[in-house]
Amino acid sequence: MSTDQTNPLLCDPETGTCEMPIHEKAKETAIIPTADKPIKIIYYTDPICSSCWGIEPQLRKLKLEYGNYIDIDYRMGGLLPDWSYNSGGISKPSDVAHHWEEASLYYEMPIDGNVWLEDPLDSSYPSCIAMKAAQIQSKDKAVKFMRILREKLYLEKKNIAKWENISEAAQLSGLETKKLKWDCEGEAKVLFQEDLNYARSLGVRGFPTLFFSDGNQNQLTVYGSKPYASYENAVLALFPDAKKKKTATEHPLALFEIYPTLAPKEYAVILDISYAEAHTILEQLFEKGELNKKSVKNGVLYGKK
């Protein structure tokens, strides 16, 4: 048993990371090639990483403003292989519940940590493998799929290590569930192992980690949940000619045509307004019957009708 005080489920709000125990020093040596766009972003994440849920506002804004210049490659980190960890004050699933409540308040994103009391996950590997299987079918649908998985986990308290919950998220994302199941048993496991190996070559220590590359051996790393400017500055440092695209604000519902669900924090960050103002606007739209609403004890998620 490791005596390391690093526990993958004890995400540190100050650094903005869920950090993995690492017993040997890794180096960021791998060269990241670009493809169709000037900048490639390798994004190491995990469906159950609360800090990754915490950067959804910044990531969604980055896609809207600089989507023409960036290609994001979602890689799975395998945050929780099993419960052999016993460090940092977390040795069993119920220990995570209170920690998630704190993360929710810090990031101002809705999380109900009671999934760890009611139907705890024994590993994040099934959801990581399912994400790789989804990517085989469609990269765009895979991004939707992971968002739905996270909403099921953080708001609906669904154990996303269970196939019935993975399957439901796949259907809602427009994925073929039979193919997904088949790939989860075969090719997706291989792809997930490749992600784990690549993470070691890049020196990934925790999640979220974003590697920005211009394809010419110029790379920048944003480690952990950071303010939006950190991600924007990385893009501009590597590609100074990037022009920010203005976000559609002609109607308060316009963003829901792009992102079907939004938390007040996401709405606020994307539109550069305060959390309170975002909450007021969204609540008024809900009261008018123009949005759906899903409430948990630490927040709310609004959805397109």
C-alpha positions, 0 to 999 in steps of 0.5 A, a space after each residue: 500500500 502506498 504511503 503517498 498522501 496523493 489520492 486521485 479522488 482528493 482533488 485540490 481546488 487550489 491547484 485545480 487538479 485531481 492528482 495521481 500517485 506517481 512513483 517515478 519522475 516522468 518527462 514531457 518529451 513526446 512531440 504533439 503533431 497538429 492536423 487540420 487546425 493550427 493548434 492541437 490540444 491534448 486534453 487529459 481528463 476522466 469522466 469522474 474528475 470533479 476538477 474537469 467538471 470544474 473547467 467545463 465553463 472555460 473549455 466551452 468558452 474556448 471552443 466558441 471563441 477559438 474553435 476555428 484554430 484548435 483541435 481538441 483530442 480527448 484522452 482518458 486518464 483512468 483516475 480510479 483503477 480500483 479502491 486499493 488507494 488508501 491515502 489523503 484521508 480517502 480510503 472508501 467511497 463514502 469519503 469522497 461524498 463530502 469532498 465533492 460537496 466542497 468541490 461543487 462550492 469552489 467551482 460553482 458547478 452543480 454536484 451531488 456527492 451522494 452517489 458515493 453513499 448511495 451507488 458508489 463507483 468501483 472504478 472509472 475505467 468502464 466510463 473511460 473505455 466507453 469514451 474511447 468506444 464512443 470516439 470510434 463512432 464519432 468524435 463529436 458524439 463522444 464529447 456529447 456522450 461524456 457530458 451526458 455521463 457527467 450530468 448523470 453522475 454529478 446531478 442524477 447520482 448515477 453510477 456511470 461504471 454500470 452498463 445500463 447508465 453508460 448505455 442510456 448516455 450513449 442513446 441520448 448522444 446518438 451513438 449505436 449502443 450495440 457497437 459501443 458494447 462490442 467496442 468496449 469489449 475489444 478495441 476501446 480497451 486497447 485505445 484506453 491503454 494507449 492513452 495511459 501509455 501516452 500520458 506517461 510519455 507526456 508526464 501527466 500527473 493529474 487531471 485536467 491537463 491540457 497540452 497546447 502544441 503548434 506542431 513545431 515543437 512549441 508546446 505549452 501546458 495548462 495544468 489544472 483548473 485555471 481562469 479562462 485567460 490561462 487557456 486563451 493565452 496559451 492559444 494566442 502565444 502559439 498562434 498570435 494571429 488567432 481572432 476571437 469569435 464573438 459569442 452569440 448574445 442576440 437572444 438569451 437562449 442563443 447559447 442553448 442552440 450550441 450547448 443544450 444544457 448550461 449551469 449558471 457558471 458556464 453561462 456567466 463565464 461564456 458571456 463575461 457576466 457575473 454568476 448572479 446575473 447569469 442565474 437571474 437570467 436563466 431563472 427568468 427564462 425557466 419561469 417563463 417556461 422557456 427552459 427546463 431546470 434540474 436542481 441539486 443541493 449545490 446548484 442547478 443545470 438549465 436545459 433546452 426545451 
